Amino acid sequence: MKEAVANRKTAADAHYSLGSIARQDGHAEEAIAELKESLALRPDQPDALAELSQISLQARDYAQAANLFDAALRGDPENYAANFRLLQLYARSGDTRRDQQSQKFDGIKDQKEERDNQMMRAIESRPDNDQANQPTKIHNSGTQMQ
């Protein structure tokens, strides 16, 4: 990971990953530092903004969380994590927009499930690489065998 952080082509993604891991491990300050570094290198990252918003949501800083959600959704209105966490924010804060956000998130979730299913179908329709790469064997009788 040190190499990824040091490489300017991968540094933003590496800092994002480190920040996400730190958040999941409960290290909020470390997560904030890594995510801010990631955003400094590449500001157009809705996922990094959504991670920061989750930290604010966990700290019950609802105003800051809302601002970060808004920024994430301006960059990607269909961002799964930001929309889900915005729904959490509305539920926790008793916001009247909860039902509307719930419907929006259900649509995004359905689209994601359909994309995932299409990807799985595409993977399943490919020939078995192990069998396709096996050399053809000739049986003593002269017939081909796989």
N, C-alpha and C positions, 0 to 999 in steps of 0.2 A: 504494500500500500504506500510505503514511503516513496517508491519510484513513481507511482501514479500521481501522488501529490506534487512531486518535483517536476513532472512533465507538464508543460503548459497546455498540451492537447487534452490531457486527462485530468488535470488538477481540479477543475470545477466539479466533475462527476465524483472524483475521489473524496473531495471535501463534503459533497452532498451525502455520499454513502457513510462516511464517518459520522456526520451529524445525525443521520437517521438511526444509525446503530446506537450512538450515545443517547438519543432521545428514548429509544426503546429500552435501554439499560437504566434509564432514570437519571442520567447525567445531564440535566438541563443546561447548565452553564457551558459545558463542553459542546453540547449539541448546538446551542445558539452560536458559539464562536465558529464552529465548522460550517454551519449553514450560511452565516453571514459572509464568511470567506468565499464560499461557493458562489453566492450571489454577487459578490464584488467582482469575481472573475467572469461571470456570465449572468447578468441580471434577468434574463428572460427564462426563468425556471419556475413554472407554476408548482412543480412538486416540492422544490425547496421552500417556497413560500407557504405551501400547505403544511410542511413539517414544522416550520416556525409557528404557524397559526395553532398547531396542535399543542405546542409547548405553552402558548398563551392561554389556550382553552383549559389545559390542565391546571394552570396557575390561577384560573378563574378571572383572568384579565380579558373579559369579554369584548371590550372596546378594541383592544389591540388585536385580538383574534379576528374580529369582524373586519378590521382594516386589512389584515393579511389575507383573509379569505377573498375579499374584494379584489386585491391585487392579483392573487393567483387566478381567479376566475376571469379577470380582464385578459390575462394571457392565454387562458384555455377554458372557455365557458363549460366544457364538458369534462373537465378534470374530475376523475372519480373520487380521489382522496379529498380534494377541496370541497366538493359537493356533499360528500358524506359527513365531513367534519362540520360543515356549515349547518347541516341538519342537526347534528349533535348540539351545536351552539344554540340554535333556535329552541331545541327541546329543553336544554338546561336553563336557558334564560326566560322561558315562557313566551318567546316571540310569536306573534300571531302569524308570521310567515311560515311557520313550521309545516303546515299542511301543504302549502304550495311547493315548498322545498322538498317535501317528502315525495310528491308526485314527480317532480323534476328528477330527483335521484332515482326513483324507480325506473324511469325511462332510460337513464344513463346506465343503470345496472343491467337492464334487459339488453341494451345494445352491447355492453361488454360481454355478457354471457353468450350472445349470438356470435360475436367475433371469436371468443374462446372456442365455442363449438365448431365454427368453421375451420379454425386452425387445427383442432383435433382431427376433424374429418380429413383435412389435407395431409396430415401426418399419417393417418391410418391408411390412406389410399396409395401411399408410396410402397414400392415393393420392398420386401425384407432385404435389407442391404447385406446381411450375412449370407443369405442364400444366393443373392444375385452375384456376389463376388466370389463364390466358390467355383473352382475349376470343374469343368465337366469331366467325369471319370468314365472310362470305357470299361465295361464289364467284359469278362473273358469271352462271352458269346458275341461280342461285337456291338452290343446295344449301348446307347448312352445312358448314364446314370447321373443324377444330381448328387 
